[in-house]
């Protein structure tokens, strides 16, 4: 399975940060792949905050499937179940 496919498969479970996706998929150049998928409108990138005890809030980006990609995923699942 290619890194792009592994990332899309992981994002079917929810939204994750780049570091979480890298740990889940084992992809080395995760930011390049995520930027590519964002430009192709396969995933969306949303800014959020993570609170750290020692240094306070830190800005992070969460990646998730776009609405069109999520509908495509549901259709694939329905076809496999039928």
LUMLUM-380899 format. One record per residue (C-alpha): residue number from 1; x, y, z. Coordinates in steps of 0.1 Angstrom, whole numbers. Example, Ala and Ser with C-alpha at 12.3 -4.5 7.8 and 13.67 -1.06 7.14 Angstrom:
<pts>
<1 <123 -45 78>>
<2 <137 -11 71>>
</pts>
This chain:
<pts>
<1 <0 0 0>>
<2 <13 34 -9>>
<3 <18 62 17>>
<4 <-10 82 3>>
<5 <-34 53 6>>
<6 <-22 45 41>>
<7 <-29 82 52>>
<8 <-64 82 36>>
<9 <-71 49 53>>
<10 <-60 63 87>>
<11 <-81 95 82>>
<12 <-113 73 78>>
<13 <-111 69 116>>
<14 <-111 106 124>>
<15 <-90 138 124>>
<16 <-53 136 134>>
<17 <-22 158 136>>
<18 <7 153 112>>
<19 <27 137 140>>
<20 <0 112 148>>
<21 <-5 103 112>>
<22 <33 98 108>>
<23 <33 74 138>>
<24 <2 55 125>>
<25 <14 51 89>>
<26 <52 51 92>>
<27 <55 77 64>>
<28 <88 96 64>>
<29 <79 127 44>>
<30 <44 132 59>>
<31 <42 170 55>>
<32 <49 168 17>>
<33 <22 141 13>>
<34 <-3 161 35>>
<35 <3 193 15>>
<36 <-2 174 -18>>
<37 <-35 159 -5>>
<38 <-47 193 7>>
<39 <-40 209 -26>>
<40 <-59 181 -44>>
<41 <-89 186 -20>>
<42 <-87 151 -7>>
<43 <-82 162 29>>
<44 <-88 194 48>>
<45 <-65 212 72>>
<46 <-79 230 103>>
<47 <-60 250 128>>
<48 <-64 241 165>>
<49 <-46 244 198>>
<50 <-29 219 220>>
<51 <-24 229 256>>
<52 <10 220 271>>
<53 <15 221 308>>
<54 <49 237 308>>
<55 <46 263 280>>
<56 <9 269 275>>
<57 <-11 266 243>>
<58 <5 256 210>>
<59 <-10 259 175>>
<60 <-13 226 157>>
<61 <-31 215 125>>
<62 <-56 187 123>>
<63 <-62 168 91>>
<64 <-94 151 81>>
<65 <-112 138 51>>
<66 <-132 164 30>>
<67 <-169 159 27>>
<68 <-166 145 -9>>
<69 <-139 120 1>>
<70 <-160 109 31>>
<71 <-190 103 9>>
<72 <-168 83 -15>>
<73 <-156 62 14>>
<74 <-192 55 25>>
<75 <-201 45 -10>>
<76 <-171 21 -12>>
<77 <-182 5 21>>
<78 <-217 1 9>>
<79 <-206 -16 -23>>
<80 <-184 -40 -4>>
<81 <-212 -49 20>>
<82 <-237 -56 -9>>
</pts>
